[in-house]
Amino acid sequence: MDVLIFLLIFVPMLRQEFESFMQKYADKIERIRLSAHELHQSVNQTYGDELPYGYHLDMVVKGICDFGDLVCAREDDVLPLFFGGYYHDSIEDARLTYNDVMKVARSFLTEEQALLATEIVYALTNDKGRNRAERAGEKYYKGIRETPYAPFVKLCDRLANITYSCAGENANNRRMKEVYKGEMPHFLQCINPHSDDPRFAVPQETVLRLAECLIDDLEREEKQGKVWWCEY
């Protein structure tokens, strides 16, 4: 008896396709955005210099808008990708449980989409730990590598944080900027499963955008005489 084997191969969509889907679902994406903003506001969470936390969420989703076509494999995954971006800190910072996130996701998405979206959020939730290294250990990164779109959303999260840190001048910005610089090689290695499936991709274009932020910051510091080698 002949056995037919169907191999499901995922490929990223064209930029034009992705943009058309963003436009098609713009109203629902905006509703997801507003609900995420309201959630973090309800727990009085701020970002940086007392900005609304929604500022950070919007920066993360900007990365998804700019580079999502490099990872998104089908139309049904567009909304979960955006939901994951807007809700990525909802368990960690806004007191939601996995089931809470699933309930919210179901109010916007199909059952299959809601599961994918919730898994992205869960994967990006830090573990319990005494310090930064313990909260983002091997178990945490393993979960990211094994969850569709989680590596990309985490990369967009890091891009947003680095962009903000490099643009600021206060002590916390400078401190976190150095933390991110030091973590970069390890971070990129840990989130990348090196899969041929685009849903698990860490797009080079996004990494280059991130690197450009750091390079621009180094050049700016050099002009201002603030980098360490200017002392010698």
C-alpha positions as CSV (number, residue, x, y, z in Angstrom):
1,M,0.0,0.0,0.0
2,D,1.4,3.4,-1.0
3,V,1.5,5.9,1.8
4,L,1.2,9.6,1.0
5,I,3.1,11.8,3.4
6,F,2.3,15.5,3.4
7,L,5.0,17.7,4.6
8,L,3.8,21.1,5.9
9,I,6.4,23.7,5.0
10,F,6.2,27.2,6.3
11,V,7.6,30.1,4.4
12,P,7.5,33.8,5.3
13,M,5.0,36.0,3.4
14,L,5.8,38.9,1.1
15,R,6.1,42.3,2.6
16,Q,3.1,43.5,0.6
17,E,1.0,40.6,1.9
18,F,1.9,41.4,5.5
19,E,1.1,45.1,5.1
20,S,-2.3,44.2,3.5
21,F,-3.1,41.9,6.5
22,M,-2.1,44.7,9.0
23,Q,-4.5,47.0,7.2
24,K,-7.2,44.3,7.0
25,Y,-7.1,43.7,10.8
26,A,-6.2,47.2,11.8
27,D,-9.4,47.7,13.9
28,K,-8.9,44.5,15.9
29,I,-5.2,45.3,16.4
30,E,-6.1,48.7,17.8
31,R,-8.6,47.1,20.2
32,I,-5.9,44.7,21.4
33,R,-3.5,47.6,21.8
34,L,-6.0,49.7,23.9
35,S,-6.8,46.7,26.1
36,A,-3.1,46.0,26.8
37,H,-2.5,49.7,27.5
38,E,-5.4,49.7,30.0
39,L,-4.3,46.6,31.6
40,H,-0.8,47.9,32.5
41,Q,-2.3,51.3,33.5
42,S,-4.6,49.4,35.9
43,V,-1.6,48.2,37.9
44,N,0.1,51.7,37.7
45,Q,3.0,50.3,35.7
46,T,5.2,52.9,34.0
47,Y,8.2,52.8,31.7
48,G,11.5,54.7,32.0
49,D,11.0,58.3,33.1
50,E,7.4,57.7,34.3
51,L,6.0,57.1,30.8
52,P,2.9,55.1,30.4
53,Y,3.9,51.4,30.0
54,G,2.0,51.4,26.7
55,Y,4.9,53.5,25.3
56,H,7.0,50.4,25.6
57,L,4.3,48.1,24.2
58,D,4.0,50.3,21.1
59,M,7.8,50.2,20.6
60,V,7.7,46.4,20.7
61,V,4.9,46.3,18.2
62,K,6.7,48.8,15.9
63,G,9.4,46.1,15.5
64,I,6.6,43.6,14.6
65,C,5.2,46.0,12.0
66,D,8.7,46.6,10.5
67,F,9.9,43.1,10.4
68,G,6.9,40.7,10.9
69,D,6.8,39.7,7.2
70,L,10.2,38.0,7.8
71,V,8.6,35.5,10.2
72,C,4.9,35.4,9.7
73,A,3.9,32.2,7.8
74,R,0.2,32.7,7.3
75,E,-2.7,35.1,7.6
76,D,-4.1,33.3,10.7
77,D,-0.9,34.1,12.6
78,V,-0.9,37.8,12.1
79,L,-3.3,38.7,15.0
80,P,-1.6,36.3,17.5
81,L,1.8,37.9,16.6
82,F,0.4,41.3,17.4
83,F,-1.4,40.1,20.5
84,G,1.9,38.5,21.7
85,G,3.6,41.8,21.3
86,Y,1.1,43.9,23.2
87,Y,0.5,41.3,26.0
88,H,4.1,40.0,26.3
89,D,4.5,41.4,29.9
90,S,1.0,40.8,31.1
91,I,1.8,37.7,33.2
92,E,5.1,39.0,34.4
93,D,4.1,42.6,35.3
94,A,0.3,42.9,35.2
95,R,-0.8,40.1,37.5
96,L,-2.5,38.0,34.9
97,T,-2.3,34.2,34.9
98,Y,-2.0,32.0,31.8
99,N,-5.7,31.3,31.9
100,D,-6.4,35.0,32.2
101,V,-4.4,35.8,29.1
102,M,-6.1,32.9,27.3
103,K,-9.5,34.4,28.2
104,V,-8.6,37.8,26.9
105,A,-7.1,36.3,23.7
106,R,-10.3,34.4,23.1
107,S,-12.3,37.6,23.1
108,F,-10.3,38.8,20.1
109,L,-9.2,35.6,18.3
110,T,-10.2,32.1,17.3
111,E,-9.4,29.2,19.7
112,E,-6.4,28.2,17.7
113,Q,-5.1,31.8,17.4
114,A,-5.8,32.4,21.1
115,L,-3.7,29.4,22.1
116,L,-0.8,30.5,19.9
117,A,-1.0,34.1,21.3
118,T,-1.1,32.9,24.9
119,E,1.9,30.6,24.3
120,I,3.9,33.5,23.0
121,V,3.1,35.5,26.1
122,Y,3.9,32.6,28.4
123,A,7.2,31.9,26.7
124,L,8.3,35.5,27.3
125,T,7.4,35.5,31.0
126,N,10.5,35.5,33.2
127,D,11.0,32.7,35.6
128,K,11.2,33.2,39.4
129,G,14.7,34.2,40.4
130,R,16.8,36.2,42.8
131,N,18.5,38.2,40.0
132,R,18.4,38.9,36.3
133,A,20.4,35.8,35.4
134,E,18.1,33.5,37.4
135,R,15.0,35.0,36.0
136,A,16.2,34.5,32.4
137,G,18.0,31.2,32.7
138,E,18.3,28.2,30.3
139,K,14.7,27.0,31.1
140,Y,13.4,30.4,30.1
141,Y,15.3,30.6,26.8
142,K,14.4,27.0,26.0
143,G,10.8,27.9,26.2
144,I,11.3,30.8,23.8
145,R,13.2,28.7,21.3
146,E,10.4,26.1,21.3
147,T,7.5,28.5,20.9
148,P,6.5,29.8,17.4
149,Y,7.2,33.5,17.1
150,A,8.5,33.8,20.6
151,P,12.2,34.4,19.5
152,F,11.0,37.2,17.2
153,V,8.8,38.9,19.7
154,K,11.6,38.7,22.3
155,L,14.0,40.2,19.8
156,C,11.5,43.1,19.2
157,D,11.2,43.5,23.0
158,R,15.0,43.8,23.3
159,L,15.1,46.2,20.3
160,A,12.6,48.4,22.0
161,N,14.5,48.4,25.3
162,I,17.8,49.1,23.6
163,T,16.4,51.9,21.5
164,Y,15.0,53.6,24.5
165,S,18.1,53.1,26.6
166,C,20.4,54.5,23.9
167,A,18.1,57.6,23.5
168,G,18.2,58.5,27.2
169,E,20.7,60.2,29.3
170,N,19.8,59.4,32.9
171,A,21.6,56.9,35.1
172,N,19.2,54.1,34.6
173,N,19.3,54.4,30.8
174,R,23.1,54.3,30.9
175,R,23.2,51.3,33.3
176,M,20.7,49.3,31.2
177,K,22.5,50.2,28.0
178,E,25.7,48.6,29.3
179,V,23.7,45.6,30.6
180,Y,22.2,45.1,27.1
181,K,25.6,45.5,25.4
182,G,27.2,42.9,27.6
183,E,24.3,40.5,27.2
184,M,24.0,40.8,23.4
185,P,26.1,37.8,22.2
186,H,24.7,35.4,24.8
187,F,21.1,36.8,24.3
188,L,21.1,36.2,20.5
189,Q,22.6,32.7,20.9
190,C,20.0,31.8,23.6
191,I,16.9,32.9,21.7
192,N,17.9,31.4,18.3
193,P,16.9,27.8,17.7
194,H,18.5,27.9,14.2
195,S,15.4,26.5,12.6
196,D,14.4,26.5,8.9
197,D,10.9,27.3,10.0
198,P,10.4,31.1,9.7
199,R,8.1,31.1,12.7
200,F,11.2,30.5,14.9
201,A,13.5,32.9,13.1
202,V,15.7,35.6,14.5
203,P,15.8,37.8,11.4
204,Q,19.2,39.3,10.5
205,E,17.5,42.5,9.5
206,T,16.1,43.0,13.0
207,V,19.5,42.1,14.6
208,L,21.1,44.7,12.3
209,R,18.6,47.4,13.4
210,L,19.5,46.6,17.0
211,A,23.2,46.8,16.2
212,E,22.7,50.1,14.5
213,C,21.2,51.5,17.8
214,L,24.3,50.5,19.7
215,I,26.7,51.7,17.0
216,D,25.0,55.1,16.8
217,D,25.2,55.3,20.5
218,L,28.9,54.5,20.5
219,E,29.6,57.1,17.9
220,R,27.6,59.7,19.8
221,E,29.5,58.9,23.0
222,E,32.8,59.1,21.1
223,K,32.0,62.6,19.8
224,Q,31.2,63.7,23.4
225,G,34.4,62.2,24.7
226,K,32.5,59.8,27.0
227,V,33.8,56.4,25.9
228,W,36.5,54.7,27.9
229,W,39.2,54.9,25.1
230,C,39.0,58.7,25.0
231,E,40.6,58.7,28.5
232,Y,43.9,57.3,27.1
